[in-house]
Amino acid sequence: MKRSCRFTSMLLALFLASGAWAAVPTVKEAFHMEKGVLYRGDNEFTIQGFYLPEAGKQGAELPKMVASMARIAEPGGNTIAFDLPGLSSDGKRVDSAAVKTIQAYAERAKEQHMALVVRVLGGNTDPKFRKNAVAAAAKQAADPLALYWIDGPDAAALAKRFKKMAPQLTVIAPENGDIQIAAAAPAKAPATAILRRALPPDCEMKNVHFLLDNKDENYAALDIALTRPEEKKTWTLDPSVVSKEEQSENFVPMFDGKTLDGWWVKGEVKDSFHVSEDGFIEWRKTGGDALMSAKRYANFIFRCEWKLLPGGNSGVWFRAPRGGRQSYVGFELQMQGDNDAKEFDKSNTGAIYQVIPPLARPARAEGLWNTLEVICDASHIKATMNGKLIQDVNMDENGDLKCRLRKGFICLTNHSTYVAFRNIRIKELPQ
């Protein structure tokens, strides 16, 4: 939900006054509260995450960060929490490597439309250590892109101390925090934010946040809780919309040319896409992030036709999660109205978005239909556009891609410009 933002200058002033960092990160994306509601920048944010106590101790290696956050995003989560690493034995210092780890996780989480929660005191119950550690965290490990969790003995007093020392940070605590830890699930949406250490009965109730323990059964429970009605249906589309030759090769339709059966809209505007009179899926308005397949796919051959207008921006997400930023947890095959671009880069048409530039630029002039084939077979990604090879990648040989999901939704993106798709079909390959 958008709001008018008067916080940027306020947060900047507070952050500079606190002396927490010599360099201020992107304050625009900072977490803050307004009228009991958590915001990230201009947008409301609901913590739906998992607590991995030791994750911070593993350091900030990209594959480890990607793998941990990918598992959380797959069922629909958006937050990773871990214990503050690098505290000295007396709690008075946070080592520089730990500070860099927090910064790296917070930045990567921001890029993935996710969040980092730092549990300041872990399970330590020593009063002197806890008092020292709160001060050290507020002075040395402050990052407005992260949230800070204080619990255990004297948590209320320590949260108050932390907030006094680092007023620019958002704190989760039983008392004196911005978000209150609650033992019981509310009967209705609370006026101010609470956090549960269990899955609430209604995962979409306003102002109710949650962090779950890092257990397989909790990932499964969240996946069930966030499953869309469309995902539960068995969709059987008219096979005759696929050519007889492709039918013989076991291709099946993902679009019948008449309805959006087998798809669901991620985002608030549910009519952001529609089926045109000419029988193709067409962008209509902003507000629906993507049109997502009702089924998840692992290994497959995907084929479609697409077109953009000059200056257009779209793409297809593959192996996408339900939560987080799909193009950073799965991957996106980029589409742009960029035929006049002079250089290949990681955001050109045919790129694996922000990872690998395209091998060629075969897209036709804007307004004309293009063909696309993407083959995902275990770690191998191969893509052709208008019959020309644009990607041929082994995910296991790329530091970023090797820990991304190998199964997920296929999604047609809404980047607020016109795009159309037709003749969408798929052949599943053995896993």
GUKOL-38529 format. One line per field, with one value per residue (C-alpha): residue number from 1; chain; z negated, x negated, y negated. Coordinates in nm, 2 decimals, m for minus. Layout:
N
num = [NUM_...]
cadena = [A_...]
pz = [Z_...]
px = [X_...]
py = [Y_...]
This chain:
431
num = [1_2_3_4_5_6_7_8_9_10_11_12_13_14_15_16_17_18_19_20_21_22_23_24_25_26_27_28_29_30_31_32_33_34_35_36_37_38_39_40_41_42_43_44_45_46_47_48_49_50_51_52_53_54_55_56_57_58_59_60_61_62_63_64_65_66_67_68_69_70_71_72_73_74_75_76_77_78_79_80_81_82_83_84_85_86_87_88_89_90_91_92_93_94_95_96_97_98_99_100_101_102_103_104_105_106_107_108_109_110_111_112_113_114_115_116_117_118_119_120_121_122_123_124_125_126_127_128_129_130_131_132_133_134_135_136_137_138_139_140_141_142_143_144_145_146_147_148_149_150_151_152_153_154_155_156_157_158_159_160_161_162_163_164_165_166_167_168_169_170_171_172_173_174_175_176_177_178_179_180_181_182_183_184_185_186_187_188_189_190_191_192_193_194_195_196_197_198_199_200_201_202_203_204_205_206_207_208_209_210_211_212_213_214_215_216_217_218_219_220_221_222_223_224_225_226_227_228_229_230_231_232_233_234_235_236_237_238_239_240_241_242_243_244_245_246_247_248_249_250_251_252_253_254_255_256_257_258_259_260_261_262_263_264_265_266_267_268_269_270_271_272_273_274_275_276_277_278_279_280_281_282_283_284_285_286_287_288_289_290_291_292_293_294_295_296_297_298_299_300_301_302_303_304_305_306_307_308_309_310_311_312_313_314_315_316_317_318_319_320_321_322_323_324_325_326_327_328_329_330_331_332_333_334_335_336_337_338_339_340_341_342_343_344_345_346_347_348_349_350_351_352_353_354_355_356_357_358_359_360_361_362_363_364_365_366_367_368_369_370_371_372_373_374_375_376_377_378_379_380_381_382_383_384_385_386_387_388_389_390_391_392_393_394_395_396_397_398_399_400_401_402_403_404_405_406_407_408_409_410_411_412_413_414_415_416_417_418_419_420_421_422_423_424_425_426_427_428_429_430_431]
cadena = [A_A_A_A_A_A_A_A_A_A_A_A_A_A_A_A_A_A_A_A_A_A_A_A_A_A_A_A_A_A_A_A_A_A_A_A_A_A_A_A_A_A_A_A_A_A_A_A_A_A_A_A_A_A_A_A_A_A_A_A_A_A_A_A_A_A_A_A_A_A_A_A_A_A_A_A_A_A_A_A_A_A_A_A_A_A_A_A_A_A_A_A_A_A_A_A_A_A_A_A_A_A_A_A_A_A_A_A_A_A_A_A_A_A_A_A_A_A_A_A_A_A_A_A_A_A_A_A_A_A_A_A_A_A_A_A_A_A_A_A_A_A_A_A_A_A_A_A_A_A_A_A_A_A_A_A_A_A_A_A_A_A_A_A_A_A_A_A_A_A_A_A_A_A_A_A_A_A_A_A_A_A_A_A_A_A_A_A_A_A_A_A_A_A_A_A_A_A_A_A_A_A_A_A_A_A_A_A_A_A_A_A_A_A_A_A_A_A_A_A_A_A_A_A_A_A_A_A_A_A_A_A_A_A_A_A_A_A_A_A_A_A_A_A_A_A_A_A_A_A_A_A_A_A_A_A_A_A_A_A_A_A_A_A_A_A_A_A_A_A_A_A_A_A_A_A_A_A_A_A_A_A_A_A_A_A_A_A_A_A_A_A_A_A_A_A_A_A_A_A_A_A_A_A_A_A_A_A_A_A_A_A_A_A_A_A_A_A_A_A_A_A_A_A_A_A_A_A_A_A_A_A_A_A_A_A_A_A_A_A_A_A_A_A_A_A_A_A_A_A_A_A_A_A_A_A_A_A_A_A_A_A_A_A_A_A_A_A_A_A_A_A_A_A_A_A_A_A_A_A_A_A_A_A_A_A_A_A_A_A_A_A_A_A_A_A_A_A_A_A_A_A_A_A_A_A_A_A_A_A_A_A_A_A_A_A_A_A_A_A_A_A_A_A_A_A_A_A_A_A_A]
pz = [0.00_0.10_m0.13_m0.12_m0.27_m0.50_m0.67_m0.44_m0.58_m0.93_m0.92_m0.76_m1.03_m1.31_m1.15_m1.11_m1.47_m1.61_m1.46_m1.40_m1.06_m0.88_m0.56_m0.55_m0.33_m0.12_m0.38_m0.13_m0.20_m0.58_m0.81_m1.03_m1.20_m1.15_m1.36_m1.47_m1.12_m0.99_m0.67_m0.44_m0.27_m0.13_m0.15_m0.43_m0.52_m0.71_m0.86_m0.75_m0.82_m0.97_m1.25_m1.16_m1.47_m1.32_m0.98_m1.07_m1.18_m0.83_m0.70_m0.39_m0.11_0.17_0.22_m0.15_m0.16_0.16_0.04_m0.30_m0.16_0.13_m0.10_m0.30_0.01_0.18_m0.03_m0.06_m0.34_m0.32_m0.63_m0.76_m1.13_m1.30_m1.62_m1.62_m1.53_m1.63_m1.99_m2.22_m2.53_m2.75_m2.49_m2.45_m2.09_m1.76_m1.52_m1.18_m0.99_m1.17_m1.09_m0.72_m0.74_m0.87_m0.60_m0.33_m0.44_m0.49_m0.14_0.03_m0.16_m0.03_0.33_0.29_0.14_m0.19_m0.54_m0.79_m1.16_m1.40_m1.74_m1.95_m2.25_m2.12_m2.41_m2.65_m3.00_m3.17_m3.28_m3.24_m2.90_m2.78_m2.89_m2.71_m2.40_m2.36_m2.37_m2.13_m1.88_m1.89_m1.83_m1.61_m1.42_m1.34_m1.00_m0.91_m0.65_m0.93_m1.23_m1.58_m1.81_m2.19_m2.42_m2.73_m3.09_m3.13_m2.77_m2.83_m2.99_m2.74_m2.45_m2.60_m2.63_m2.27_m2.13_m2.32_m2.17_m1.82_m1.77_m1.39_m1.42_m1.45_m1.75_m1.82_m2.19_m2.45_m2.58_m2.47_m2.12_m1.80_m1.74_m2.05_m2.09_m2.17_m2.31_m2.19_m1.85_m1.82_m1.75_m1.52_m1.36_m1.64_m1.64_m1.67_m1.53_m1.71_m1.63_m1.69_m1.73_m1.57_m1.26_m1.32_m1.21_m0.96_m0.79_m0.61_m0.92_m0.93_m1.18_m1.27_m1.20_m1.26_m1.28_m1.27_m1.38_m1.11_m1.08_m0.78_m0.92_m0.95_m0.59_m0.49_m0.71_m0.57_m0.21_m0.29_m0.47_m0.17_0.11_0.34_0.44_0.80_0.70_0.55_0.87_1.14_1.46_1.79_2.09_2.44_2.59_2.95_2.90_2.93_3.27_3.34_3.38_3.04_2.89_3.01_2.83_2.51_2.50_2.33_2.32_2.04_2.20_2.39_2.57_2.40_2.02_1.75_1.62_1.46_1.35_1.06_1.01_0.76_0.64_0.54_0.88_0.99_1.34_1.43_1.71_1.93_2.24_2.55_2.82_3.04_2.80_2.62_2.27_2.25_1.99_1.88_1.57_1.30_0.96_1.03_1.00_1.22_1.37_1.20_1.31_1.07_1.09_1.00_1.25_1.21_1.55_1.87_2.21_2.22_2.54_2.60_2.83_2.69_2.80_2.64_2.75_2.77_2.42_2.28_2.00_1.91_1.88_1.77_1.42_1.40_1.10_0.90_0.53_0.39_0.17_0.21_0.54_0.79_1.03_0.76_0.61_0.93_1.24_1.50_1.88_1.95_2.22_2.31_2.59_2.64_3.00_3.02_2.74_2.84_2.59_2.43_2.05_1.77_1.82_2.20_2.38_2.35_2.03_1.72_1.53_1.34_1.38_1.74_2.06_2.37_2.63_2.91_2.98_3.20_3.09_3.37_3.39_3.11_3.18_3.36_3.22_3.10_3.02_2.71_2.59_2.25_2.14_1.77_1.71_1.36_1.36_1.73_1.87_2.25_2.42_2.78_2.92_3.28_3.33_3.21_2.90_2.62_2.31_2.25_1.88_1.61_1.29_1.08_1.24_1.15_0.79_0.78_0.98_0.82_0.50_0.66_0.67_0.91_0.90_0.89_1.07_1.42_1.42_1.68_1.53_1.49_1.51_1.58_1.95_2.23_2.30_2.47_2.47_2.67_2.77_2.43_2.39_2.19_2.19_1.85_1.84_1.59_1.26]
px = [0.00_m0.15_m0.15_m0.29_m0.64_m0.77_m1.01_m1.32_m1.45_m1.35_m1.52_m1.83_m1.86_m1.81_m2.06_m2.33_m2.27_m2.31_m2.65_m2.58_m2.74_m2.97_m2.79_m2.41_m2.26_m1.95_m1.73_m1.44_m1.40_m1.44_m1.19_m0.98_m0.64_m0.35_m0.03_m0.12_m0.19_m0.53_m0.65_m0.95_m1.00_m0.66_m0.50_m0.34_m0.54_m0.43_m0.70_m0.64_m0.96_m1.18_m1.44_m1.77_m1.98_m2.32_m2.28_m2.47_m2.77_m2.81_m2.92_m2.80_m2.88_m2.63_m2.54_m2.46_m2.25_m2.06_m2.00_m1.86_m1.64_m1.52_m1.39_m1.20_m1.05_m0.95_m0.63_m0.56_m0.79_m0.97_m1.19_m1.51_m1.60_m1.93_m2.12_m2.36_m2.70_m3.04_m2.98_m3.28_m3.27_m3.17_m2.92_m3.09_m3.20_m3.06_m3.35_m3.37_m3.31_m2.97_m2.88_m2.95_m2.74_m2.44_m2.49_m2.51_m2.21_m2.01_m2.10_m2.03_m1.70_m1.61_m1.69_m1.48_m1.18_m1.25_m1.37_m1.64_m1.56_m1.86_m1.80_m2.03_m2.08_m2.02_m1.96_m2.21_m2.07_m2.36_m2.24_m2.58_m2.64_m2.29_m2.33_m2.66_m2.54_m2.24_m2.46_m2.71_m2.44_m2.29_m2.62_m2.81_m2.56_m2.28_m2.13_m1.79_m1.74_m1.71_m1.48_m1.61_m1.46_m1.51_m1.36_m1.45_m1.52_m1.47_m1.37_m1.14_m1.41_m1.67_m1.44_m1.38_m1.76_m1.82_m1.55_m1.70_m2.04_m1.92_m1.58_m1.61_m1.58_m1.27_m1.25_m1.06_m1.02_m0.76_m0.74_m0.88_m0.93_m0.77_m0.63_m0.52_m0.58_m0.24_m0.18_0.18_0.33_0.56_0.93_0.92_0.66_0.48_0.44_0.06_m0.17_m0.23_m0.46_m0.38_m0.64_m0.39_m0.18_0.13_0.48_0.50_0.17_0.31_0.46_0.33_0.06_0.00_m0.36_m0.52_m0.86_m0.87_m1.14_m1.35_m1.18_m1.05_m0.70_m0.68_m0.78_m0.51_m0.25_m0.32_m0.30_0.05_0.16_0.06_0.18_0.41_0.75_0.64_0.35_0.59_0.78_0.71_0.70_0.76_0.74_0.85_0.56_0.66_0.51_0.17_0.06_0.09_m0.28_m0.34_m0.07_m0.25_m0.56_m0.35_m0.32_0.00_0.15_0.11_0.35_0.67_0.70_1.03_0.98_0.72_0.79_0.48_0.34_0.37_0.27_0.00_0.08_0.38_0.53_0.68_0.78_0.43_0.43_0.72_0.79_0.82_1.09_0.80_0.74_0.42_0.32_0.28_0.16_0.44_0.33_0.07_0.11_0.08_m0.28_m0.25_m0.02_m0.14_m0.08_0.14_m0.11_m0.48_m0.72_m1.07_m1.21_m1.03_m1.03_m0.82_m0.71_m0.52_m0.48_m0.51_m0.52_m0.60_m0.57_m0.87_m1.01_m0.82_m0.94_m0.83_m0.96_m0.88_m0.98_m1.07_m1.09_m0.95_m0.87_m0.54_m0.71_m1.00_m1.12_m1.06_m1.33_m1.60_m1.49_m1.39_m1.50_m1.36_m1.41_m1.40_m1.19_m1.24_m1.15_m1.52_m1.60_m1.79_m2.03_m2.39_m2.54_m2.43_m2.38_m2.22_m1.88_m1.85_m1.59_m1.71_m1.91_m1.88_m1.78_m2.08_m2.29_m2.38_m2.35_m2.20_m2.42_m2.23_m1.96_m1.71_m1.39_m1.18_m1.07_m0.85_m0.48_m0.56_m0.53_m0.84_m0.88_m1.04_m1.15_m1.31_m1.44_m1.50_m1.65_m1.80_m2.09_m2.08_m1.90_m1.88_m1.68_m1.61_m1.42_m1.30_m1.51_m1.84_m2.03_m2.02_m2.11_m2.30_m2.38_m2.48_m2.33_m2.58_m2.87_m2.73_m2.78_m2.43_m2.22_m2.35_m2.15_m1.83_m1.51_m1.49_m1.11_m0.85_m0.58_m0.60_m0.49_m0.41_m0.53_m0.35_m0.61_m0.34_m0.39_m0.20_m0.28_m0.09_m0.14_0.02_m0.03_m0.16_m0.24_m0.47_m0.62_m0.73_m1.06_m1.16_m1.30]
py = [0.00_m0.34_m0.64_m0.99_m0.97_m1.24_m1.00_m1.02_m1.35_m1.26_m0.92_m1.07_m1.33_m1.07_m0.84_m1.10_m1.22_m0.87_m0.83_m0.46_m0.46_m0.69_m0.61_m0.60_m0.31_m0.36_m0.52_m0.52_m0.14_m0.17_m0.01_m0.24_m0.25_m0.48_m0.46_m0.11_0.02_0.15_m0.01_0.05_m0.28_m0.38_m0.03_0.17_0.48_0.79_1.01_1.37_1.55_1.81_1.80_1.96_1.89_1.98_1.83_1.51_1.71_1.86_1.52_1.33_1.57_1.52_1.89_1.93_1.62_1.71_2.07_1.97_1.70_1.91_2.18_1.92_1.75_2.08_2.13_1.75_1.63_1.30_1.27_1.44_1.40_1.50_1.43_1.13_1.29_1.17_1.05_1.05_1.27_0.97_0.84_0.51_0.54_0.67_0.77_0.61_0.93_0.97_0.61_0.68_0.99_0.80_0.54_0.80_0.99_0.67_0.55_0.89_0.91_0.57_0.67_0.98_0.78_0.96_0.86_0.94_0.96_0.97_1.13_0.92_1.14_1.49_1.72_1.55_1.49_1.32_0.97_0.80_0.95_0.86_0.50_0.47_0.65_0.42_0.12_0.27_0.37_0.02_m0.15_0.09_0.31_0.07_0.10_m0.06_0.21_0.46_0.51_0.59_0.85_0.83_1.09_1.29_1.16_0.78_0.75_0.46_0.25_0.35_0.27_m0.07_m0.12_m0.01_m0.24_m0.54_m0.46_m0.38_m0.56_m0.51_m0.13_0.08_0.31_0.63_0.70_0.81_0.45_0.11_0.22_0.10_0.45_0.64_1.01_1.17_1.52_1.56_1.51_1.21_1.26_0.95_0.73_0.54_0.16_0.19_0.45_0.78_1.07_1.43_1.71_1.95_1.96_1.74_1.88_1.60_1.53_1.22_1.04_0.68_0.60_0.97_1.07_1.41_1.59_1.97_2.21_2.36_2.69_2.88_2.90_2.53_2.47_2.72_2.56_2.21_2.35_2.49_2.17_1.95_2.18_1.99_2.14_2.16_2.38_2.64_2.69_2.94_2.74_2.92_2.69_2.78_2.97_2.87_2.52_2.70_2.82_3.19_3.21_3.07_3.28_3.59_3.45_3.43_3.05_2.92_2.58_2.33_2.09_2.17_1.84_1.76_1.76_1.72_2.06_2.21_1.87_1.64_1.27_1.18_0.83_0.62_0.55_0.87_0.75_0.63_0.89_0.99_1.20_0.98_1.02_1.15_1.43_1.34_1.24_0.87_0.63_0.39_0.19_0.15_0.32_0.69_0.79_1.10_1.36_1.68_2.03_2.24_2.52_2.54_2.68_2.82_2.95_2.85_2.70_2.38_2.21_1.89_1.59_1.23_0.87_0.53_0.17_m0.07_m0.13_0.16_0.38_0.73_1.08_1.43_1.57_1.93_2.16_1.87_1.88_1.76_1.50_1.26_1.12_1.40_1.28_1.31_1.64_1.82_1.64_1.40_1.41_1.04_0.87_0.51_0.27_0.21_0.28_m0.04_0.06_0.05_0.29_0.62_0.60_0.80_0.62_0.64_0.86_1.22_1.17_1.38_1.06_0.90_1.22_1.30_1.08_1.24_1.41_1.24_0.98_1.15_0.97_0.83_0.47_0.36_0.43_0.76_1.11_1.30_1.67_1.79_2.13_2.19_2.53_2.60_2.94_2.97_2.72_2.65_2.34_2.30_2.03_1.94_1.64_1.64_1.95_1.79_1.90_1.64_1.84_2.16_2.18_2.43_2.29_2.50_2.30_1.95_1.83_1.66_1.91_2.23_2.19_2.06_2.27_2.56_2.58_2.31_2.11_1.97_1.61_1.34_1.01_0.68_0.39_0.13_0.13_0.30_0.67_0.95_1.33_1.61_1.97_2.07_2.43_2.66_3.00_3.14_3.33_3.60_3.48]
